Amino acid sequence: MKLNLLSCEAPRPDRRAIANCLITISANINDSLSNLLAEYLIEGDSVEIEISDKNAGSALSSLRKLKIDYEIIE
């Protein structure tokens, strides 16, 4: 499943928590890439990631807890 992460609505977003979440839910993101994508997301740029279908429910829940707005692409 592909997701487009649109923005982070948290008043004080935690870059490290977002990066760790991206590593956990994504199928192909490493540490350095997750930090870069978290920074882009906090700055207001959208980010596209791919997650495995078996983790979709928990992945979406994790994103909602971090107040990350997303849309499902596939």
Secondary structure, 3 states (H helix, E strand, C coil): CEEEEEEECCCCCCHHHHHHHHHHHECCCCHHHHHHHHHHHHHCCCEEEEECHHHHHHHHHHHHHCCEEEEECC
